[in-house]
Amino acid sequence: MDDQTKKPSPPQGDAAASGQRLAPQLWMMVKTFWVSPGRNKLILLGIAVFAVVALTAFLQIELNAWNKPFYDALSLKDFAGFLYQLGVFGVIAGTLLALNVAQAFLRELSKLKLREGLTRDLFDQWLVPKRAFRLSGAGEIGQNPDQRIHEDARHLVDTSTDLGIGLLQSTLLLACFITVLWTVSESVTFSVAGRSVAVPGYMVWCALIYAGIASYGSWRVGRPLIALNAERYAREADLRFGLVQVNERTHAIALYGGETDEKDYLNREFDQVLAMMRRLVSAITRLTWVTAGYGWFAIVAPFIVAAPGYFAGDMSLGGLMLAVGAFNQVQQALRWFVDNFSTIADWRATLLRVASFRLALLEMDRLGHDAGRIEVVPTDDDRLVFDRVSITSHGGCTRLSENLVVINPGERILIIGKRLDGKTSLFSAIAGLWPWGRGRILLPPAQTMMFISQQDYIPPGTLRGALAYPAEPSQFTYEEYTSALERMKLTHLSPNLDRDARWERELTPEDQGKLAFARLLLHKPRWILLDDVADHLNEEARGFIIDIFGQELADAAVVNISQADAVRGFYTRVLHLIEDPEGERLAPFTVIPMAVQPAKQKAPAV
């Protein structure tokens, strides 16, 4: 887009998102889930997961209680009791195995359903009419939407499910085993001035203090991982975008011998990824000192805590192992935050990327209240009218040289503007995509109009569908298709009408341009609007197009918005786009944090 080549100066999106508050972003995603069509299925899955995890926690209590009679049988060399306890273990472990399998199944099914709901919601929000177009020029937040909808959404669902089930499991284990540990603590006494003193819940307090110190240390050391992960995902998206661009333009790159330049470009993007990964390596290494140190000391910590009771003779070997097992289960529950801090930071970064993207989509409809709007008025009149039209963009304001322009059927109009003077924005405004500016545009009936941009869209699928787009292929006969292709000297494509392919890759740029005009021959619109199309055609192709407008499309009005008169003698009138130094200028678009909602918002410079 000619007046949108400048990127907004302030970076937004991920960098801004990493500093936003978590609660508003999370609340928006929860509300999204609550109104989703699959909500009831997900709630039922959640209930099933809770039931399985709760039953697993109960059996883990039984398994921990099994430690006492088993180790007591060992210490007493009671072989019959030993065999009996092995049988008890087999029943408990077998049931736990079945529950583990059920939990894995429910976890993966939950991921599937969550991803289905989130991705379809992002599809719905992104492809609301005009949103994707406006977002594409909204700066960093509008770049690589494929990455956010595909990879970020998948990763968010995976980490959310794993962390959610893990937190539920740890919470239930903590609630169950903290009671066991409190009871076991009664066997631990201290000798003070010749008297035995028991501290109520002694082992519970030791576990809480130990886990609290480790959790605080993990938070202090690992906090930078949130911003680092957000930045890493942004750089990964840039690299992926570069790879896609190079892959889709290999023919042109080879023609110009540009492989070295493209390799340098990709290496620069990859260097950005590597730089972020190096910073992540350092941050994760620092965090590992805390988490790994905590884990190693946790092996002996329960024995140290329970040692006074065991050596005082108040606790048997089985009682010691019961206490150690209960302490470890409480520790395992309490250390959930420590063990998962890196994953939590990753989850939060991904959540902010997805949530800020969805927020930007919603704000596309609310922004621009302070900027003037072009009034686009559909009419039943067979004419196109520009009434004091000016176009507002972040680069400035441009307007038509004439205040009132009336275009009648069959006229050939050329509108000339400089490269960055809003030509494509005017084209988009006529199509109803660019709302910012002043004045009125009165349109003929929509079904009589067709627009052809510089890079015309060829949808994936069959060639028949691409020619008929946006109409249904069945609206035209086989003879009409072949006739249009023959007229555009594309007869070699006629046998491939029903072949499914990526036609934008298989066709040369010249054939793609011919395909756009073959589409015009099928639809035969009364109004044809072109965005700088003729400038990119050679002399022979221009003459060919003029011939079509003189015969099959002789009754159609043509409005071409271009940089110069490339087809002299064809147009009946020439208009000009000129700068308006006193006109409005749009401010760069910035995603507004959910925690702060200002009273007024500027229109996005898309």
N, C-alpha and C positions, 0 to 999 in steps of 0.2 A: 504494500500500500504506500503510495508515494509520499503522503504526508504523515506517515506513521513510522518512518524508518528510524527516527530518533527514539532512543530508549529513555524513559523517565530517569532523571538523575538520581533520586534517592533509592537505594535498594529497599525492597520490602519483602514480604513473604516469609521465608524461612528465618532470616535473621531477626525480623521483628517478632515472628511467632515464638522464637525460642525464649523471648523475654516476657511473653504474656502469661497471665495467671492461668493455672491449670483448671480451676473449678469451672469458670464459664465455658471453656472449650469442651470439657467433659460433660457438662450439663446439656449443651447443645446436642452432643452425640447421643446422650440418653434420651432426649426428647425425640430425636430422629428415630431411634429404635422404637419408642413407645407408639408412634403413629404409623410404623411400617406395617405392611400387609402380613408379614410373617411373624408378628409379635407373639401371637398365641402359641405357635409351634415352638418358638424359642423359649417361652415361659415353661412349657411342658418339658422341654429338654433340660431347662435349668432345675426343675423339680426333680427330674430323674437323676441328674448329676448330684444334687444335694443328698438324695436318698442313698445313692451308691457310696458317696464319700462318708456319710454318717455311719452307714453299716460297716464300712472299712475301718473307721475310727474305733467303733465298738469292738471289732475283732482284734484290733491292735492292742486295745486294753487287755483283752483276754490273753493275747499272746505275751504281753509283758507280765501279766499275773502268772502265766505258765512258767516263767523263769524261776520263781521261788521253789515250787515242788520239784522241778527238774534238777536244779543245782543242789537242793537238799538231798535228793536221791543219790546224786553223784558223791556228795560229801559223806553220806552214810553207807555208800557202796550197796545200795538197795537195787539189785538188778531187776526185780519184778516191777518196782516202781519206775525204774528207768525206762523199761519197755512200754509201760502204760503211758508214760508222759510222751514218748515218741509217737504213739498212736494219737494222743490228743493233739500233738503238733501237726500231724498229717492232716487231720480234719480241719484245724484252723488255717493252716497254710493253703490247703486245697481250696477252701472257700475264699480266702484272700486272693488267690490266683484268679479265680473266676470273676471276682469283683474288679481286679486290676484290668482284666480284658474288657469287662463291661465299661469301666471308666474310660479306657482308651477309645473304645468305639463311640461313646457319647461325646468325648472331647473332640474327636475328628468330625463327627456329625455336626456338632455345634459350630465348628470353624466353617464348615460348608454352608450352613444356613446363615451364619453371620455375614460371611463374605457375599453371599447371594443378595442379602438385604442391603448391605452397605454399597456394593458396586451398582446395583440397580438404582438406588437412591441417587448416587453420584451421576449416573447416566441421565436420570430424570432432571436433575438440577442443572447439569452442564448443557444439555441439549434443549432447554427451553428456548423458544424462538428468540434470536438475537443475542443471547447471553454468551455463547461460545465465541461469537465474532467480537463482541466488546471485550471479553476477557483476554482474547489473544493479544491485544495491544495494551494490556493493563500493567505492563512491567513484569517483574520477577515472578509475581504470584500467578501470572497467566502463562508462564513458560512451562513446557513439558507437562501438560495435563494428563497425558498418557501415563507418565511415571506415577503421579499421585493416585490416579484411578486404578491402575493395575498393581504396581509393585507396593506402593505405600499402603493401599487398602488391604492387600493380602497380608502384608507384614503386621499391620495394626490388628487385624483379626486374629492372626496366629499368636502374637504376644499377649493380646487381651485375654484370649481363652486360656492359655497356659498359666498366665499370672493369676487370673481369676480363680481357676480351679485350685491352683497351688495355695492361694490365700485362704480359700474356703477350707481346704484340707488342714492347713496349719492352724486356723482358728478353732476348728472342731477338736483337733488333737490337743491344743493348748487347754481348751475348756475341760476336756476329759482327764488329761494327765496331771493337770495342776492340782486336782483334788487328790489323786493318788500320791503325788509327791508331798503334798501337805501332810497326809496321813503318815507316810513313811518317815517324815521329818521328826515325828514324835520319838523315834528310836535313837535319834542323835542327841546326846547330852554332853555337857561340858562340866568339867570339875572346877569349881570356883570356891576357893577357901574351904576345901574339903566337902563341899556340897555339890550335888549333881543338879545342873541347871539345863532345862530344855527351852530352846527358843522356838515359839510357835511358828510353823512354816519356814523353818530355817533354810532348808534346801530350796524352797520356792523363791525366797528373797535373794539367795545366792545366784540362782538362775536368772532372775529378772535383772539384777545389777550387772551380771556378766554380759547378758545379751544387750542391755541398754548401752553399755560402754562401747560394745562392738558396733551397734547400729549407729550411734552418734559418730563414731570414727568413720564408718562407711559413708555416711551422708556428707561429712565434711570433706573427705578426700575425693569422693566420686561425683560431687555435684557438677563439676565442669563437663561431665560426659553428656549432659542433656543438650547444651548448646553445640558441642562438638558433633554429636550424632545428627542434629538437625542440619548443620553445615555440610556434613559428609554426604547426606542424602541429596542435598542440592547439587553438590559437585558431581555425584554419580549420575544424576539426571542430565547434567550438561554433557557429560561424556557419552552417555547413551544417545542423546540427541545428535551429537556430532557423528557418531558411528552410523546412525540411520541415514543422516544426510549424505555422508560419503557413499554408503552402500547404494542409495537410490540415484546417485549421479556419477556412477563409475564411467559411463560412456563419455560424458562431457569432460570429466577429469582426464581420461586417457587421451582425448582429442587434443587437449591443451598441454599434455605432459605435466599435469599438476600433481602427480603422486607425491613428490617430495614436499610440496607446500601443504598438502592435506595431511601427510604424515607428521609434519611439524606442528600443525594445528591440533591433531589428535594427541600428540605427545604433550603439548602444553596443557590440554584439558586433563590428560592422565596425570601430569605432574601435580595439578591441583588436588586430584583425588589422593595421590600418594602423600602429599603434604598433610592432608587431613587425617589420613590413616596413621601417619607417624605421630601426630599429636594424640590420636586415640590410643596408640600403643603405649605412649608414656603415661596417659591418664589411667588406662586399665592396669598397667604395671603397678602404679602407686596404689590403686585400689586393691590389687591382689595381695600386697603386703598385709593389709588389714584383714581381708576375708580369709586368706590361707592361714595366717597366723592364728586367727580365731578358731579355724577348723582344727588345726593341729593341737592346740591347747585343750580344745573341747574333748579330746580323747581321754585325757587324764583328769579333767576338771571334776567329773562326778565322783571319781574315786577319792580325790582329795577332800571334797565336800563331805562325803559319807564316812570318811576314815575314822573320825572321832567315835562314832557309834559302833563301828565294826571292831575297832581295837579295844573299846571299853567292854566288849562282850555283850552289848545290848542288841546286836544284830548278827544273824547267822549269815553263812555264805549266800544262801538263797535270798535272804533279805537284802544283802548287799547288792546282788545282781538285780533284784527287783527295783531297788532305789536307783541304781545306775541306769537301768532301762527307762524308768520314769523320768529321770533327770535328762537323759538324752532326748526323749520324746519332747519334753518341754523346751529343751534347747533347740531342737530341730524346728519346732513351731516358732520359737522366738527369733531364730536366726533366718527366717524366711526373708526378711528385709535385707539382711547382710548378704545372703547368697544371691539374691536377685536384684541387687541395686543396679548393676550394669544393665540388666535386662529392663528394669524399670525406667532407667534413663533413656534407653533405646525406645521403649514403648511411648514414653512421654514425648520424645522428639517426633516420632511418627504420628502420634495423635495430633500434635500441634500442626504438622504439615497437612494432614487430611482435614482437620477442623478449620484451619485458616483458609484452605482452598474452598471448602463448602461455604464458609462465611463470605468469601469474595464473590462466589456465585450468587448468593442471596443479595449482596449489596449492589450487584450490577443493576438491579431494578429500582434501588432506592437512591442511588447517587445522582447528583446533578440537579438538585432542586433549585440551586442558586443560578444556574446557567439557563440562558434562554433556550427555548425549544422551537424547532422547525415544525410548523403545523402541516402535516401531510393529510390531504383531504381526498379520499376516493370519490369520484363523481361518475355520473352516467354520460357525461359529455365526452365526445371522441376528440379530446385535445389535451395537451399537456401545458400547464401554466406555471410560471415562476413569478411569484409576487413578492418583490423586495427580499429576495433570498440571500442570506449570508451564512457562511459556514464557520463555526467556531472549533478550534483545535488547540492542543497545547503549543503548537508552533505559531499561533496567531489567528487572525480572522481574515477570510477572503469573501468576496461577494461577486455577483454577476455585474457586468458593466452597465446593464440596463435594468431599471427597476421592475418593469413589467415585460415579461416575455411570454408570448402565446404561440405555441407550436401546433400546427394543424396536421391532419393525416396526409401522408405522402411527402412531407417536407424532409429535407436532408440538412441537419443542423450540426455544425461543428462548434464545440466549446473549447477554446484554447486556454491553457493555464501553464504556469511554470511547474517544474518538477515537484516542488514542495509546497505548492499553493492550493492544496485541498482538492485536487481533481478527483481522486478516488473517494474522498469524503463526500463530495457532491454526488458522485455516482451512487454511493451507499445511502445517502440521504434520500435520493429518489426512490431507492428500493425499500426505504423505511428502516434501514439499519442504523444510520447515523442521526441521532435526534437533536444534536446540539447546534444551535445557531438561531437565526431569526427568519421571519417571513413565512410564506405559505407556498406549498407545492400542491397543485390540483392535478390529480392523476386520472387518466382514462381507466376503464374497467381493468382489474388486475389480470383477468384471463386473456386480455389482448396484448399483454406486455411480456417481453423476454429480455433478460440481462445477460451479457457476455463479458466477463472480466478478463484481465490479462492472463490469468491462469485458470482457465475454465475447468469446472469440476467434472471428472469422469468417474461415476460411481463404480465400485467393484461389482462383478457379476457378469451377465451376458452382454454382448455387444448390442443386442436388441434392446435390453433394458437401458444401456447407456445412451442410445440414440433417443429413446422415448422419454427419458428423464426430464421433468419429474412426473410425467404421466405414466399410466400403466401401459406396458408393451402391447397389450391386446387392443388398444385403441387404434392401432395402425395395422394395415395389411402388409403381407410379405412384399407385394409389389411396390408399396410406398417406401419401404425400407430400401429395397434394392435400387429403386429409382433415385432416391436421395443420395445413396452411396455412389451410384454411377455418375450423377451430376457433379459430385465433388471429386471425381476421379479416384474413388476408393473402391472400385469394383472388386479388387482382390480380397476385400474383406467380406463380401456377400456370403461366401460359404461358411463363415464363422459367426453368423448372427446369433446362434444359440450356444456358442462356446463360452464357458465361464472362465474369466481370466482377469488379471490386473492390467487393464488396457492402458493405463497411464505409463506402464513400464514397457509394454510391447510396442506401442505406437511411437513414431518419431514426433518431435514437437510440431513439425509441419502437418503431419497427419492428424494430430490432436486438434490443431486449429481448424482443419477441414471438417473434422467430426462435429465441432461446435456449429459450423454453418450448415452441415447436413441435418443437425437437430432443428435448426431454424426452418429448413425446407419441409420437414415433417410437420411442425407445429403451425407454420405460416402465421406468425403474430402480426398484428397491425402496428405494433410499436416495438422497435428494437433499440436497446440502449447498449452502447459499447464503451468499455473503459480502456482507452489507449490501445485498441486491438489492431487497427490498420497500420500503426507505426512499425509493428514487428513483422509485417509481411513484406516479401520481395515484390518487385514491380509486376511480375507475372501474376502472382497471387492476388495483388490488389486489383488488377484488371479483371481477373476471374470473378472476384467478389462483386465488383461494380456491375458486371454482366448479370449476375444473379439478382441484384437489386433492381436492375432494369427490366427483368423478365418475371421470374417466379414471384419475387417480392416487390414488384413495382408499386403496389398500393401501400406498402409499409412505410411508416415514418422512421427515420434513422437519426439518432442523437449520439454522436461520438464525442467523448471527452478526451482530448489529446493534448500533446505538447506543441504540435505544429500541423499545418495543412499538408498531410502526406498524399492526399488524393485530390489534387487541384482540379477544379471544374466540376466536382461531384456535388458539392454542398450548395444549397440555395441560400444559406445564411451562416455567418460566422459570429459567434459571441466570444466574450473574453472573461476570464476570472482575474480579478485584480485584488491587490492587498487593501485591507481596510485597517489602517493604523489605530483607529479609534474603537475598533470592535473588541469583543470579549476574547479572553484567552483562558483555556482550561488549565486547572492545576493538575499536577501529576497525581495519579491514583495511588492511594495507600490503603492497605487493609486496616480497618479500625478495630483495635482490640475490643474483645467482648466486655471487658471490665469497665470500659469507658465508652459511653454512647453520647457523642456531642449533639447539640441541638440542630446544627446545620452541617451538611456534607457537600463537598465539591464533586463535580462530575469527573469521571475518570478520563484521563488522556489516553484514549485507546486508539 
